């Protein structure tokens, strides 16, 4: 599965995924529940290479996203260029 934001897409698998918040520790939990449903929400981070869609440039980045069982990864965003 290739994730994409409209401006970029994953060019490599996400490595070193880590959960750093879950359940009520997620500030956006109520919004996530209203928008997507699901349960057992986690906020995660990991590292990957992305490809910019307009130029094809490859960049190593730190990514953050939310995920829940049965929903998968959503709202993936670039947190930092490495």
N, C-alpha and C positions, 0 to 999 in steps of 0.2 A: 504494500500500500504506500503510495506517495502522498505525503502531506503537502499542502500548498496554501499560501496566503493570498494568492493573486499577484504578488510581487516577487515571490520566491517559492522554491520547492526544495524538499530534502534531496540531497545528492548522495547521502550516506546513511547508514543506520544510526540511530541514536545510541551513544555509548554512555556507560556509567550512569544509568538512570537512578535517581534518588527521590524518595518522598520526603518533603520537608514540612508538610502540614496535612492534616486530615481531619475529617469530621468537623466539629464545631470550631476548630482552630483556623478554618478557612474563612476569611472575612466575607467572601462572596458566596457563601454556602446557600443562603436563601435565594439569591438570584439564579444560581445554578439549578437548584431544585425546581424553581418556577419555570425556567427555560427548557430544561432537559429531563427533569424527573431523575430517576435513578437513586442509588444509595451508595454508601461507602465511598464518598468523594475523597480524592487525594489531589494535592498540588505537588507537582513533580518538576524536576529539572534534569537536564542531561546535555550531552555535547554531540554535535554533528557538523557536517559540512552542508551548506546550502548552496543552491545555484540561483543567481538572480535571473529572473525570466527575461528582462530586457537586454542584458549584456552577456549572459552566460557565465559571468564571473563566479568563481567558487570561493566561498568564505567559511572559515571555521567559526562556530558560534556556540554560545550557551543558550539553550532553549528552556522556556518554562511553559507548562501546560497543566490543564486539569484533566483528570480521568476518573471514571467510575465503571464498575463492573456492568457489562452489557451496553455501555455507551461508547467507551473507548477514549482516545485522546481528543480533546477539543480545545479551542481557543489557544493554539500554540503561538507563542510570540518569541521573538529574538530578545534576549535579555542583555547580551553582551557580545561584541565582536572580539574574537581572540587573536 
